[in-house]
C-alpha cells in the first residue's frame, strides 16, 4: 500500500483521477482461459489496485472481451480497439494490466498506443511500476518492453515450428489420417481394419484407371447409389462416416499422396499480405509437388504405387479443360462434344497440338480443328484450319476396319470386366449389410440389458433398435437393386461372340453410344492423328498405340460446299423476296419444314445472308391494302369478320372464303367484298329464312348436303348471332335445288286422287 501511495504521489495526478481507469484482462488462448485460473484472478485483482490508487469504483472500467485472443494483431481484439478509442477521446487516466505485454505483442500497435497515451496524458501501469509516456525514460522502457514481448512471441513460435519440422523430417509428426488409415499403439500408420473402407478406396483408384476422369468416377459412384467414406475432423474421436459422394471427395482421394504410401509435409505455406489499408491477412499458398520439402516414400502401406500416383496426377492435369498444359500438349479428358478427335489432332506443319472451335446453333453444331498456337503467342496467323466432320468420318472408317477382327476378344474382355465390377458391387454391399447388421445387434443388446422399469431409457433404446433394423432392411433392398444389373454373357453366347464383328458399326452408330464412349474407344488404339493441308486434299496420318501408322487422303471441297442451302430453297427465296421481307420469308420456310445447309431453322439474318450470297434483291414493293376490301391476311380477316383464326382457316379450306397463297405457309391474301362481309360478318336475316337443321328438313336432304350448297353458293345464306352463338340463316324459297320434299308430296297427292 505504501508503494501504491508513493507511485500516486509521484506520477498519478488529480487530473488522472478525474478520468476513468481501464483494467485490461486478456489470455492468449481458450485453453489458458479454462486452465490458467490463477492468471485470470491476478488480472482481475488489478481493480483493487486501482481502488487503492484513488479511483472510485464507478470510474473503473474492466475490458475482458478479448479473452482467448492473441496479442499478435489488434484486428481480432474488439476490447483493445475500444481501449484505443477511449484513449484518443481523452477519457482514460490510466491503463492497467498485469503485464504490459498483455496489451500488445505487435510493435505497430504498441507504439501507436504509446503515441496516444503520450499526447492524451494517459498513464500505463502493470505489477512492476507506473509509467508516464510523456517522460522520455519511461517511454524508452515501455518501448524496450514492447520489443522484448514481440521478440519473446516470435522466439517461442520459432522454437515450436523448428521442432515440428524436425519431427516431420523423420516422418514422426502425427496428423489425423484420412479415411483408409489408422494409427496403431506405437503411432505408426496402418491400413484401416474396416474392410468396407479399404474396398471403397481401392474401387476409386480402379475406376479412375478405367474411366480416366474424376468426374466420371463420381457419376459412376452416384449411378450405383453408393456412399463414400470420409474422416470427420470436427469431433475429438475423428470417426469415419459414410456420406453421399461429391466431386471434392473423389479429387481429394486422388490427389492425396498418403494413399501412395508417402509421408508428405509442407504441401502449403502460410503467408501474410497487406492489402490496402487493412491489417495483414493470412493466406495459404499451395506449393508445387516438385518443391515439397518433406517427402518420405514407403513410409506406410500403400493402396497404389507412388509411380501410379504420379501418372494419376499427370492425367488429372491433362483433364483440366482450360489449363495451358491441356491446350498445348496434352489430349485432355474425353468430353461430350461432337468432335471425336478432340485432343488427338496434331498439325503436321508445325507439330503443335491443334485446338477445337465450335460454331452454329446447338442443333446443328459445326466444328473445326485449328492450329492457332502461333497466333495465340502473337507470332502470326493460324497455321491451318480444317473442317472436322469429314476428317472424323475418315478416321472412324479406318478404326472400324482395324477393330473388326478384334470384336470377339473385346466382347470377352468386356464380359470379364462386367463380372469383376459385379463382384466388386456384391462385396461393397456385403460389407454395408454386415455393418448394418452389427449396428442392429448392438442396439438389440443395449435394449435387452436395460431394466424394464426404466421406461425413459427403454423407449429411446427401442427407437434406436427399430431405426437400426430399418437401416438394415434398406441396405438389403439397395443391395438387391444394385446387384440386379445386366446379365453376363453365357458360355453359348461367348462361343458365338465372333458374330459381333459384323455388328460393330451398328454398335458405334447406336443412339445409346455417346460421343464420350466413341472418343474413349478411339483413344484405346489411336495415339495421335496428324493433319496436313495440301492443294487438293487433306493428308491424314493415323499413329496407332503400338507405333504403326495408317495414311489416308480426304478430298477438299470448295468452301462451304457441304453446308450449301438446297437450290430449290434458294429459288423459293428468290420468288418470296418479291413480296415479303426477310423475317416473313424465314417464317414461311420454317413452316414448310425447310432447313439451311447447316441443318438449322432459318432466321431473318440467315435470309439476309442467303440473299447476299445469291444476289437476290430485297423486297421494295410497298404493300397496298384497301381498308374496306383488303387484301387481308388470315389474322386481319378474322378481326374484320369478328371470328377466330381457326374459323377463317376452316372457311378457307371449305371454300366459304376465297383466298390465295404465294406458296404453302405464306400469308393469305383475302379480299372481303361488301356482299361477303354482309354474308359472313353477321347481321339480320329476313323473317322467313331458316336455320341449317330446318333447311335440311324442308329440302329433304342431309345437313352436310345443305352446308355444301351454302358453301358453293347455290343457297343464299348469312351468318347471324342468336344469343351467344353464331349460326347460318338460309333462304330456301328462292332455291332451285333440293325440292325433293315438294316432289314427294305431289306424287302422294296424285296417287290419292287416282284412287
SVG drawing of the C-alpha trace seen along z (x, -y; Angstrom):
<svg xmlns="http://www.w3.org/2000/svg" viewBox="-110 -18 125 91">
<polyline fill="none" stroke="black" stroke-width="0.4" points="0.0,0.0 2.9,-2.4 4.3,-1.7 1.0,-2.4 0.7,-5.7 4.3,-6.6 3.5,-6.0 0.4,-8.0 2.3,-10.9 4.9,-10.7 3.0,-10.2 -0.7,-9.9 -2.1,-13.4 -5.6,-14.7 -6.4,-15.2 -5.7,-11.5 -8.1,-10.6 -10.8,-12.7 -10.8,-10.4 -11.5,-6.6 -9.1,-3.8 -9.2,-1.0 -8.2,2.5 -7.3,4.7 -7.7,8.5 -6.6,11.0 -5.2,14.5 -3.9,15.8 -5.8,19.0 -9.2,20.5 -7.2,23.3 -5.4,20.7 -8.8,19.2 -10.1,22.5 -7.0,23.9 -4.9,20.9 -7.3,19.6 -4.6,18.0 -3.5,15.7 -7.1,14.6 -7.6,14.0 -4.4,11.9 -5.6,9.8 -9.0,9.1 -7.2,8.2 -5.8,5.1 -9.2,3.5 -8.3,3.5 -5.0,1.7 -7.0,-1.0 -9.2,-1.4 -6.2,-1.8 -4.7,-4.3 -7.7,-6.6 -10.1,-5.8 -13.7,-5.3 -15.3,-2.1 -17.8,-3.7 -14.8,-5.1 -13.0,-1.8 -13.7,0.0 -12.8,3.6 -12.2,4.7 -12.2,8.5 -13.9,9.3 -10.5,10.2 -10.2,13.5 -8.8,16.3 -7.3,13.9 -3.7,13.5 -2.0,10.1 -0.1,10.5 -2.6,8.3 -5.2,5.8 -7.7,6.6 -9.3,9.6 -9.5,7.8 -12.6,5.6 -11.7,4.8 -8.3,3.4 -9.9,1.3 -12.4,-0.1 -9.5,-0.9 -7.6,-2.8 -10.7,-4.8 -11.3,-5.8 -7.7,-7.0 -8.0,-9.0 -11.1,-10.7 -9.3,-11.7 -11.5,-9.6 -8.7,-7.4 -6.5,-8.4 -4.6,-5.2 -4.4,-1.8 -3.8,1.0 -2.6,4.6 -0.9,7.4 2.0,7.0 2.4,4.5 2.8,7.4 -0.9,8.2 -1.7,5.1 0.2,5.9 2.9,8.1 3.0,6.2 5.3,3.2 3.0,1.0 0.0,1.5 2.2,1.0 3.9,-2.2 0.5,-3.6 -0.8,-3.0 2.2,-4.8 1.8,-7.7 -1.9,-8.2 -1.1,-7.9 1.7,-10.4 -0.4,-13.2 -3.5,-12.4 -1.7,-12.4 -2.6,-8.8 -0.5,-6.6 0.3,-2.9 0.7,-0.6 1.5,3.0 2.5,5.0 6.0,3.6 5.6,-0.2 3.6,-3.1 4.8,-4.7 4.2,-8.1 4.7,-8.1 5.4,-11.8 8.7,-11.1 11.5,-10.0 12.9,-7.5 9.6,-5.8 8.8,-5.8 12.2,-4.2 11.5,-1.4 8.0,-0.9 9.4,-0.7 12.0,1.9 9.5,4.0 7.2,4.0 10.0,5.1 11.0,7.8 7.4,9.0 7.3,9.3 10.7,11.0 9.5,13.4 6.5,14.3 8.5,14.8 11.1,16.9 8.6,19.2 6.8,19.7 10.1,20.3 11.1,23.0 7.8,24.8 8.0,24.5 11.5,25.8 10.7,28.7 7.7,29.5 9.9,29.5 12.5,31.7 9.9,34.3 8.3,34.1 11.6,34.8 11.7,38.1 8.1,38.9 7.0,38.9 4.8,35.8 1.4,37.4 -1.5,35.9 -5.1,37.1 -5.0,39.8 -7.7,39.8 -10.3,42.5 -8.5,45.7 -5.7,45.4 -5.4,45.6 -2.7,45.1 -1.6,48.1 -0.4,48.2 3.1,47.1 1.8,44.2 2.5,45.9 0.2,45.6 -1.6,48.8 -4.4,49.6 -7.9,49.4 -9.3,52.5 -12.6,51.7 -12.7,53.8 -15.6,51.8 -13.5,48.6 -10.5,50.3 -12.6,51.8 -14.2,48.5 -10.9,46.7 -9.4,49.4 -12.5,49.2 -11.9,45.4 -8.5,45.9 -9.6,48.9 -12.5,46.9 -10.2,43.9 -7.8,46.2 -10.8,47.4 -12.7,44.1 -9.8,41.7 -11.7,38.8 -12.5,37.9 -15.9,36.6 -16.8,39.8 -15.8,41.8 -18.2,39.6 -21.0,40.2 -20.4,44.0 -20.5,43.8 -23.7,41.9 -25.3,44.1 -24.6,47.2 -26.2,45.5 -23.0,46.0 -21.8,43.9 -18.3,42.7 -16.1,43.0 -14.9,39.7 -12.9,38.9 -14.7,36.4 -12.4,33.8 -14.9,31.9 -15.2,34.3 -12.5,35.5 -12.8,39.1 -12.5,38.4 -14.8,41.2 -15.1,42.4 -18.6,41.8 -20.4,42.7 -21.8,39.8 -23.2,39.1 -20.2,38.7 -19.2,35.3 -16.6,34.2 -14.3,32.8 -14.3,36.1 -13.1,38.0 -10.5,35.4 -9.1,35.3 -8.6,39.0 -6.9,39.0 -4.6,36.0 -3.6,37.3 -0.1,38.9 -0.8,40.7 -2.6,43.4 0.6,44.0 2.5,44.8 4.3,41.5 4.6,39.2 4.5,35.6 4.8,32.4 4.9,28.8 2.3,29.0 1.2,25.5 2.7,22.3 1.1,19.6 2.0,16.1 0.8,12.7 0.0,10.0 -1.1,6.3 -3.9,5.3 -4.7,1.6 -5.1,0.1 -6.2,3.3 -4.3,5.3 -2.1,8.1 -4.2,11.0 -3.1,14.6 -3.2,16.6 -2.5,20.3 -0.4,20.8 -0.2,24.3 3.3,25.5 4.1,27.4 4.7,31.1 8.3,30.7 9.0,28.3 7.6,30.2 10.2,30.0 9.5,33.4 8.6,36.5 9.3,39.9 8.3,42.8 7.3,46.3 6.5,44.7 3.4,46.9 1.3,49.5 0.0,48.1 -3.1,48.5 -1.3,47.7 2.4,47.4 4.0,44.0 4.7,44.1 1.0,44.9 0.1,41.8 2.4,39.7 0.7,40.9 -2.7,40.2 -1.6,36.6 -0.4,36.2 -3.8,37.5 -5.7,35.1 -3.6,32.2 -4.4,33.3 -8.1,33.3 -8.1,29.6 -10.2,28.0 -8.6,24.5 -5.1,25.3 -2.2,24.2 -0.8,27.8 -4.1,29.2 -4.2,26.8 -0.5,27.0 0.5,30.6 -2.0,32.9 -5.2,34.5 -7.3,33.9 -10.3,35.9 -12.9,37.3 -15.9,35.0 -19.4,34.8 -18.7,32.6 -19.3,33.8 -15.6,33.7 -14.4,37.3 -10.7,36.5 -10.6,33.9 -7.1,33.7 -5.7,36.2 -5.1,34.0 -1.6,32.6 -0.5,30.1 1.8,31.8 3.3,28.4 4.5,27.2 4.0,30.4 1.8,28.4 -1.4,29.9 -4.4,28.4 -7.3,26.9 -11.0,27.1 -13.6,24.5 -17.4,24.9 -19.9,22.8 -23.6,22.7 -26.6,23.5 -26.8,26.4 -29.0,28.5 -26.5,28.1 -23.1,27.6 -20.2,27.4 -16.6,27.7 -13.0,27.2 -9.6,28.3 -7.5,25.2 -3.7,24.7 -3.7,21.4 -0.7,21.6 1.3,19.2 -1.5,16.6 -2.1,17.0 1.6,16.3 1.5,13.2 3.7,14.7 1.3,14.7 -1.9,16.2 -3.4,19.7 -1.2,22.3 -4.2,24.2 -7.9,24.6 -9.6,27.9 -13.3,28.8 -13.6,31.7 -16.6,33.7 -15.1,35.4 -11.8,35.9 -13.6,37.7 -15.5,39.9 -12.3,40.9 -10.5,41.8 -13.6,43.7 -13.8,45.7 -10.1,46.8 -10.7,47.5 -13.8,49.7 -11.9,51.6 -9.0,52.2 -11.0,53.3 -13.5,55.6 -11.3,58.8 -10.9,57.9 -14.6,57.8 -14.7,61.3 -11.7,60.6 -13.2,57.3 -16.5,58.9 -14.8,61.4 -12.8,58.8 -15.9,56.7 -17.7,59.7 -14.8,60.2 -14.8,56.5 -18.5,56.7 -18.0,59.8 -15.3,58.0 -17.5,54.9 -20.4,57.1 -18.2,58.9 -17.0,55.5 -20.5,54.3 -21.5,57.5 -18.6,57.2 -19.4,53.5 -23.0,54.2 -22.0,57.3 -19.8,55.0 -22.6,52.5 -25.1,55.2 -22.6,56.6 -22.1,53.1 -25.9,52.5 -26.4,56.0 -23.8,55.3 -25.5,52.0 -28.9,53.7 -27.4,56.4 -25.7,53.8 -28.9,51.8 -30.7,55.0 -28.2,55.9 -28.4,52.4 -32.2,52.7 -32.1,56.2 -29.8,55.2 -31.9,52.1 -34.2,52.6 -37.9,52.7 -38.9,50.2 -36.6,47.5 -39.2,46.6 -37.5,43.4 -34.2,45.1 -36.1,48.1 -38.2,46.1 -35.1,44.4 -33.2,47.7 -36.3,49.2 -36.4,46.4 -32.7,46.9 -33.2,50.6 -36.1,50.0 -34.0,47.4 -31.1,49.9 -33.5,52.6 -34.9,50.2 -31.4,49.3 -30.6,53.0 -33.7,53.6 -32.9,50.6 -29.3,51.8 -30.6,55.2 -33.1,53.6 -30.4,51.3 -28.1,54.3 -30.7,56.3 -31.4,53.4 -27.7,52.7 -26.7,56.3 -29.6,56.9 -27.7,55.4 -27.4,56.5 -26.8,60.3 -23.4,61.5 -22.8,63.4 -23.3,67.2 -20.9,69.8 -23.0,70.4 -23.1,66.6 -19.4,66.4 -19.0,69.2 -20.9,67.2 -19.3,63.8 -17.3,63.7 -20.5,62.7 -20.3,59.3 -17.6,58.3 -20.1,57.5 -22.3,55.5 -19.5,53.2 -20.6,50.4 -24.2,50.7 -23.0,50.5 -20.9,47.4 -23.8,45.7 -26.4,46.7 -28.2,43.9 -27.2,45.4 -23.5,44.9 -22.4,41.4 -19.7,39.3 -17.7,39.7 -17.8,43.5 -16.7,43.2 -13.8,40.9 -12.7,43.4 -12.8,46.2 -10.7,44.2 -8.1,43.4 -7.7,47.0 -5.9,47.6 -5.0,44.2 -2.1,42.2 -2.5,39.2 -3.8,38.0 -1.5,35.8 -3.2,33.4 -1.6,31.6 -3.4,29.3 -2.5,29.9 -3.7,28.2 -6.4,30.7 -6.8,32.8 -6.0,33.2 -3.3,35.7 -4.4,37.7 -1.7,39.8 -3.0,42.0 -0.4,43.1 -1.6,46.2 -0.6,47.1 1.8,49.8 3.7,47.4 2.1,48.5 0.7,45.8 -2.1,45.5 -2.4,42.8 -5.5,41.5 -6.4,38.6 -9.6,36.6 -10.6,34.6 -11.0,30.9 -14.2,29.4 -15.0,25.7 -15.6,23.6 -18.9,24.3 -19.9,26.9 -21.1,29.4 -23.3,26.7 -24.8,25.2 -28.6,24.4 -30.6,26.6 -31.1,24.9 -34.9,25.3 -34.9,23.3 -32.8,20.6 -35.2,20.3 -38.2,20.1 -36.5,17.3 -36.0,15.5 -39.7,15.7 -40.8,14.8 -38.4,11.8 -40.6,10.1 -43.4,9.9 -42.1,10.3 -39.3,9.1 -36.6,11.4 -38.4,12.1 -41.6,13.2 -39.5,15.4 -37.8,17.1 -41.2,17.9 -42.6,19.3 -39.6,21.6 -39.7,22.8 -43.4,23.6 -42.6,25.7 -40.1,27.6 -37.1,26.5 -33.6,26.3 -30.4,24.4 -27.3,26.1 -26.2,26.4 -29.5,28.2 -30.8,25.5 -34.0,23.3 -33.9,20.1 -33.7,16.7 -34.1,13.2 -30.3,12.7 -29.8,16.1 -32.2,15.0 -30.3,11.7 -27.0,13.6 -28.6,16.0 -29.9,13.2 -26.4,11.6 -24.6,14.7 -27.1,15.4 -27.6,11.8 -31.3,11.7 -32.8,8.2 -34.6,7.1 -38.4,6.6 -39.1,3.0 -42.7,3.3 -45.0,1.4 -48.0,3.3 -51.2,1.7 -54.3,2.5 -57.8,1.1 -59.2,0.5 -62.6,1.9 -61.8,4.7 -58.2,5.6 -56.5,7.8 -56.1,9.0 -54.1,11.9 -55.8,14.5 -55.4,12.7 -56.7,9.4 -59.6,11.1 -60.6,12.8 -60.5,9.4 -62.6,7.8 -65.2,10.5 -65.3,10.9 -64.4,14.6 -61.4,16.6 -58.4,17.5 -59.4,21.2 -62.8,20.2 -61.1,18.3 -58.8,21.2 -61.8,23.6 -63.7,21.3 -60.7,21.2 -60.4,25.0 -64.2,25.4 -64.4,22.7 -66.7,20.4 -64.0,17.8 -61.8,17.2 -58.1,16.5 -54.7,17.3 -51.2,18.0 -47.9,17.5 -46.6,20.8 -47.8,23.0 -47.0,21.3 -47.1,17.8 -49.6,15.2 -53.1,15.5 -54.4,12.7 -58.2,12.4 -60.4,9.9 -63.6,9.0 -66.3,7.6 -69.4,5.9 -71.6,8.9 -69.1,11.3 -68.9,9.1 -72.7,9.0 -72.8,12.7 -70.1,13.6 -69.7,10.8 -73.1,11.4 -76.3,9.3 -80.0,9.8 -81.7,12.2 -85.3,11.9 -88.0,13.4 -88.7,16.5 -85.0,17.6 -84.4,20.7 -81.5,22.5 -79.4,25.3 -81.5,28.1 -84.8,26.7 -83.5,26.2 -82.4,29.8 -85.8,31.0 -87.7,28.9 -85.5,29.7 -85.4,33.4 -81.6,33.7 -78.9,34.1 -77.4,31.1 -74.0,31.8 -75.7,31.5 -77.3,28.2 -73.9,26.9 -72.3,27.9 -74.9,25.9 -74.3,22.9 -70.5,23.1 -70.9,23.5 -73.3,20.5 -76.3,22.5 -78.3,21.5 -78.3,17.8 -77.3,17.6 -76.0,15.2 -74.5,15.6 -76.5,14.2 -76.0,14.1 -78.5,16.0 -77.7,15.5 -74.0,16.2 -73.9,18.5 -73.1,17.7 -75.2,19.7 -76.4,19.6 -79.8,18.4 -80.7,19.9 -83.2,18.8 -84.9,21.9 -87.7,20.2 -85.5,19.0 -83.7,22.3 -83.5,24.0 -82.2,27.2 -83.3,29.8 -87.1,29.8 -87.3,33.5 -89.9,33.0 -92.3,31.0 -91.9,33.6 -92.7,36.3 -95.9,34.5 -97.0,34.1 -96.6,37.8 -98.5,38.8 -101.4,36.3 -101.7,37.6 -101.9,41.2 -104.8,40.3 -106.7,38.5 -106.5,41.6 -107.8,43.9"/>
</svg>
